[in-house]
């Protein structure tokens, strides 16, 4: 995941449509801001991809027939703000979003010069989140029933009320998922952070979990094995129809089933 994430972000966007022409920049304190709104007519099961370097992203599933995108750009100068472009492209029901931080090709910009782009996105509930990759920013996805594949290098990744196959990861951040639908395939991964999962009480899945420098705790009959280094767990919920894989290097793992008391910490 991490290699794909980094390589994807480094590839230049080939989008055709740029930021909304009516956007107006405003100065707040020492920062310049610009708000952009875009909407895309799609079917009931569209796809969304997004790549961003600096800025938080919030995606919410709703009873809508469009993908609605609200963007806030921020930078330390008007010139730098104008040099950051949010690029949209739509092919059928697939909407992709890329942020070009060096659109003006100015060599003077160092480490993106503090520029950031934040997204608040509403999508139809059945949307497939087909690759949302961030470098510096928190990512939150709520109320989406389609498959989700999302990651952040430096930031927390949170899923709430998700019902499809889910793959969430972070390098320096916590990964948390509240799954409310039938368990198909769930993969949660962090390098330096906690991994936490909540599933329905009647979940049916085979569960594997491991941490190198941390502990594993769960509810009910969930019991982890302490190894010479770290801990691991292999268990079955119900008939074991789905697959759950949880792992972190430097962090703890927590697994909860709805309605069951949480295990006490040592």
C-alpha positions as CSV (number, residue, x, y, z in Angstrom):
1,X,0.0,0.0,0.0
2,X,2.7,2.5,1.0
3,X,4.7,2.1,-2.1
4,X,1.7,2.5,-4.4
5,X,0.6,5.5,-2.3
6,X,3.9,7.4,-2.7
7,X,4.3,6.5,-6.4
8,X,0.7,7.6,-7.2
9,X,1.2,11.0,-5.5
10,X,4.4,11.6,-7.4
11,X,2.8,11.1,-10.8
12,X,1.6,14.4,-12.4
13,X,-2.2,14.7,-12.9
14,X,-3.5,14.7,-16.4
15,X,-6.9,16.3,-15.6
16,X,-8.8,18.5,-17.9
17,X,-11.0,20.5,-15.6
18,X,-9.5,22.9,-13.1
19,X,-10.8,24.8,-10.1
20,X,-14.2,26.5,-10.3
21,X,-13.8,29.8,-12.2
22,X,-15.9,31.7,-9.6
23,X,-13.7,30.9,-6.6
24,X,-12.5,33.9,-4.6
25,X,-9.4,34.1,-2.5
26,X,-9.6,35.8,1.0
27,X,-7.0,36.6,3.6
28,X,-7.5,35.4,7.2
29,X,-4.7,36.4,9.5
30,X,-1.4,35.5,7.8
31,X,-3.0,32.9,5.5
32,X,-4.8,33.2,2.2
33,X,-7.8,31.0,1.6
34,X,-9.8,30.0,-1.4
35,X,-13.0,28.0,-1.4
36,X,-14.1,25.8,-4.3
37,X,-17.2,23.8,-4.9
38,X,-17.8,21.1,-7.6
39,X,-20.5,18.5,-8.2
40,X,-20.7,15.6,-10.5
41,X,-23.8,13.7,-11.6
42,X,-23.2,9.9,-11.2
43,X,-25.1,6.7,-10.8
44,X,-25.8,4.7,-7.6
45,X,-22.4,3.0,-7.5
46,X,-19.8,5.5,-8.7
47,X,-16.0,5.4,-8.1
48,X,-13.9,8.1,-6.4
49,X,-10.1,8.5,-6.3
50,X,-8.2,11.3,-4.7
51,X,-4.5,12.2,-4.2
52,X,-3.4,15.0,-1.9
53,X,-0.2,15.9,-0.2
54,X,-1.2,18.4,2.6
55,X,-4.6,18.6,4.1
56,X,-7.4,16.6,5.8
57,X,-10.1,14.8,3.9
58,X,-13.7,13.9,5.1
59,X,-15.9,11.7,2.9
60,X,-19.5,11.1,3.9
61,X,-22.1,8.7,2.3
62,X,-25.5,10.2,1.8
63,X,-28.8,9.7,-0.1
64,X,-27.6,11.9,-3.0
65,X,-27.3,11.4,-6.7
66,X,-24.1,13.5,-7.1
67,X,-20.5,13.5,-5.8
68,X,-20.3,16.9,-4.1
69,X,-16.9,18.3,-3.3
70,X,-16.1,21.3,-1.1
71,X,-12.4,22.4,-1.1
72,X,-10.5,24.9,1.0
73,X,-7.1,25.9,-0.3
74,X,-4.7,27.8,2.0
75,X,-1.2,29.3,1.6
76,X,1.1,31.9,3.0
77,X,0.8,34.3,0.0
78,X,-1.6,35.0,-2.8
79,X,0.9,34.0,-5.4
80,X,1.5,30.6,-3.7
81,X,-2.3,30.1,-3.4
82,X,-2.8,30.6,-7.1
83,X,0.0,28.2,-7.9
84,X,-1.9,25.3,-6.2
85,X,-4.5,23.8,-8.5
86,X,-7.2,21.3,-7.7
87,X,-7.8,19.2,-10.8
88,X,-11.0,17.2,-11.4
89,X,-11.7,14.6,-14.1
90,X,-14.8,12.5,-14.7
91,X,-15.1,9.4,-17.0
92,X,-18.6,8.0,-16.7
93,X,-19.2,7.3,-13.0
94,X,-15.6,7.6,-12.1
95,X,-14.5,10.9,-10.5
96,X,-10.8,11.5,-9.8
97,X,-9.3,14.4,-8.0
98,X,-5.6,15.5,-8.0
99,X,-3.9,18.4,-6.3
100,X,-1.0,20.0,-8.2
101,X,1.1,22.0,-5.7
102,X,3.6,23.3,-8.4
103,X,1.3,24.2,-11.2
104,X,3.3,27.3,-11.9
105,X,6.6,25.3,-12.0
106,X,8.2,27.7,-9.6
107,X,11.5,26.3,-8.2
108,X,11.3,28.6,-5.3
109,X,8.6,26.6,-3.6
110,X,10.2,24.6,-0.8
111,X,8.3,21.7,0.8
112,X,5.1,23.0,-0.7
113,X,5.7,26.3,1.2
114,X,3.0,25.5,3.8
115,X,0.3,25.3,1.2
116,X,-2.6,22.9,2.1
117,X,-5.9,21.7,0.5
118,X,-8.7,20.3,2.6
119,X,-11.6,18.3,1.2
120,X,-15.2,17.7,2.5
121,X,-16.9,15.3,0.1
122,X,-20.5,13.9,0.0
123,X,-21.0,10.8,-2.1
124,X,-23.9,8.3,-2.8
125,X,-23.8,5.6,-0.2
126,X,-22.9,2.9,-2.7
127,X,-19.8,4.7,-3.9
128,X,-16.5,2.8,-4.2
129,X,-13.7,4.7,-2.7
130,X,-11.1,3.4,-5.1
131,X,-7.9,4.8,-3.8
132,X,-7.8,7.9,-1.5
133,X,-4.1,8.5,-0.8
134,X,-2.8,11.3,1.5
135,X,0.7,12.2,2.6
136,X,0.1,14.7,5.5
137,X,-3.5,14.7,6.7
138,X,-6.2,12.9,8.6
139,X,-8.8,10.9,6.6
140,X,-12.3,10.2,7.7
141,X,-14.8,8.1,5.8
142,X,-18.4,7.6,7.1
143,X,-21.6,6.0,5.9
144,X,-20.2,4.4,2.7
145,X,-21.5,0.9,1.7
146,X,-19.1,0.4,-1.3
147,X,-15.6,-1.0,-1.1
148,X,-13.0,1.4,0.5
149,X,-9.3,1.6,-0.2
150,X,-7.6,4.5,1.6
151,X,-4.3,5.5,3.2
152,X,-2.4,8.3,4.8
153,X,1.4,8.5,5.4
154,X,1.2,11.0,8.3
155,X,-2.3,11.1,9.7
156,X,-5.1,9.1,11.3
157,X,-7.4,7.0,9.1
158,X,-10.9,6.5,10.4
159,X,-13.9,4.6,9.0
160,X,-17.4,4.7,10.6
161,X,-20.5,2.9,9.4
162,X,-18.8,1.2,6.5
163,X,-20.4,-1.9,5.1
164,X,-18.2,-3.0,2.1
165,X,-14.8,-4.5,1.8
166,X,-12.3,-2.2,3.5
167,X,-8.6,-1.6,3.3
168,X,-7.3,1.2,5.5
169,X,-3.6,1.9,6.3
170,X,-1.3,4.6,7.8
171,X,2.4,4.9,8.4
172,X,2.5,7.4,11.2
173,X,-1.1,7.4,12.5
174,X,-3.9,5.4,14.1
175,X,-6.3,3.3,12.0
176,X,-9.8,2.8,13.3
177,X,-12.9,1.1,11.7
178,X,-16.5,0.8,12.9
179,X,-17.9,-1.8,10.5
180,X,-21.7,-2.0,10.6
181,X,-22.5,-4.4,7.7
182,X,-21.7,-8.0,6.9
183,X,-18.0,-8.7,7.1
184,X,-16.4,-9.5,3.8
185,X,-12.7,-8.5,3.7
186,X,-11.2,-6.1,6.2
187,X,-7.6,-5.1,6.2
188,X,-6.3,-2.5,8.7
189,X,-2.6,-1.7,8.9
190,X,-0.3,0.8,10.6
191,X,3.4,1.1,11.1
192,X,3.5,3.6,14.1
193,X,0.0,3.6,15.5
194,X,-2.9,1.8,17.1
195,X,-5.3,-0.4,15.1
196,X,-8.8,-0.6,16.3
197,X,-11.8,-2.5,14.9
198,X,-15.5,-2.8,15.9
199,X,-17.7,-5.3,14.1
200,X,-21.3,-6.4,14.5
201,X,-22.0,-9.0,17.2
202,X,-23.1,-11.5,14.6
203,X,-20.0,-11.0,12.4
204,X,-18.8,-14.1,10.5
205,X,-15.1,-14.0,9.7
206,X,-11.6,-15.5,10.3
207,X,-9.5,-13.1,12.2
208,X,-5.7,-12.7,12.2
209,X,-3.8,-9.9,14.1
210,X,-0.2,-9.2,14.9
211,X,1.9,-6.5,16.5
212,X,5.6,-6.4,16.9
213,X,5.8,-3.8,19.7
214,X,2.4,-3.7,21.4
215,X,-0.5,-5.7,22.8
216,X,-3.7,-7.2,21.5
217,X,-7.0,-6.9,23.4
218,X,-10.5,-7.9,22.5
219,X,-14.0,-8.6,23.8
220,X,-15.7,-11.9,24.6
221,X,-13.6,-14.9,23.7
222,X,-10.9,-13.0,21.9
223,X,-7.6,-14.0,23.3
224,X,-4.1,-13.1,22.0
225,X,-0.9,-15.1,22.2
226,X,2.1,-13.3,23.6
227,X,5.2,-14.1,21.5
228,X,8.8,-13.7,22.3
229,X,8.5,-10.4,20.5
230,X,5.0,-8.8,20.2
231,X,1.7,-10.6,20.1
232,X,-0.5,-12.4,17.6
233,X,-4.0,-13.7,17.4
234,X,-5.9,-16.2,15.3
235,X,-9.7,-16.5,15.9
236,X,-13.0,-17.2,14.2
237,X,-16.2,-15.2,14.5
238,X,-19.3,-17.2,13.7
239,X,-18.9,-19.4,10.6
240,X,-15.7,-17.7,9.5
241,X,-17.1,-16.5,6.2
242,X,-15.2,-13.2,5.9
243,X,-11.6,-12.3,6.4
244,X,-10.2,-9.8,8.9
245,X,-6.5,-8.9,9.0
246,X,-5.0,-6.4,11.5
247,X,-1.4,-5.5,12.0
248,X,0.9,-2.8,13.3
249,X,4.6,-2.6,14.1
250,X,4.7,-0.1,16.9
251,X,1.2,0.0,18.3
252,X,-1.6,-1.8,20.0
253,X,-4.5,-3.7,18.5
254,X,-8.1,-3.6,19.8
255,X,-11.0,-5.7,18.5
256,X,-14.5,-5.2,19.7
257,X,-17.8,-6.9,18.9
258,X,-20.9,-4.7,19.4
259,X,-22.7,-5.4,22.7
260,X,-19.8,-7.1,24.4
261,X,-17.8,-5.6,27.3
262,X,-14.3,-4.5,26.4
263,X,-11.4,-6.3,27.9
264,X,-9.6,-4.6,30.8
265,X,-6.1,-3.3,30.2
266,X,-3.2,-5.0,32.1
